[in-house]
Amino acid sequence: MAEPAAAARVVALFGPTGMGKSEIAVALAESLDAEIVSADSMQLYRGLPIVTNQPSGELLARAPHHLVGVVDPREEFSVVRYADLAQTAVDEVLGRGRRVIVAGGSGLYLRAALGGLTFGGPPRAARRARLEALAADDPEALRERLRRADPTTFAAIDTDNPRRVLRALETLDGGGRPPLAQARDELWSTAGLRHPTRMFALDVDRGLLRGRVEERVEEMLRRGLLEEIAALPQPLSRTVAQAIGVREMLAVAAGELSLDDALVSMKARTRGYVRRQLTWLRKLNADIIPTSARPPESVACEIARRLS
């Protein structure tokens, strides 16, 4: 069970892509005199405000945000490093006497910020080299290896991202459990949380969400997605290269893919990501907050009321 509302100085918000999480988090931060720590694996990177759907300048001005646009897109990054940065940010905000809102759509990063996950040691070079060679030569064989070794983790992660498949296999080969498996089992328990925390899952009508996903992808293009990706410094980190929209726009710029086909791919990949997020949401031990057809301020008021 979550901590009593009065004791909770940390508020966790989890919700799928495209449902207005950023606006709700800012409205809640204004209500609670809180600061926001982003739990998004892609919003960390600089120079990618459109493709990673970073909060707008107006939202950033309304409430302090942490871990948005802080990592060079050429730099390899990991959830282990994120956990250290996020936990430091949470501690600093609490030390100033303010509340913290940890908000995101990545269950693994959200739990890493809250504490309670353990991470395996650094990868062994020989094992990493073998898996990287397999990922380059036969990515389908890499996915099949994980599917046979751990079907549950295989079903939960983005298997189109070879880095996530590779890291899960590394952990399994070393006799451990992939962090995602831990997060799936423990994310919404209070075991290991570093501070009293109240957790909320932001739910939305599935049909409405699908429409928002379609609109969001098209809006990204209108805002200058192609130009944003073309301007990125090279070479990109392998993590950034997997972000939805990056490889599609690079292929368009290279004349290898039409813009229409790129949009079709982006929409399909986004729908797949949302399905995985909704799988997490259905299993949460958290307060479920309906958000469909409600302004952000209304949702934030309900959350604040439950906290009071």
Buried (B, 14 or more C-beta within 10 A) or exposed (E): EBBEBEEBBBBBBBBBBBBBBBBBBBBBBBBBEBBBBBBBBBBBBBBBBBBBBBBEEEBBEBBEBBBBBEBBBBBEBBBEBBBEBBBEBBEBBBEEEBBBBBBBBBBBBBBBBBBBBEBBEEBEEEBBEEBBEBBEEEBEEBBBBBBEBBEEBBEBBBBBBBBBBBBBBBBBBEEBBBBBBBBBEBBBBBEEBBBBBBBBBBBBBEEBBBEBBBEBBBEBBEEEBBEBBEEBEEEBBBBBBBBBBBBBBBBBBEEEBEEEEBBBBBBEBBBBBBEBBBEBBEBBEBBEBEBEEBEBBEBBBBBBEEBE
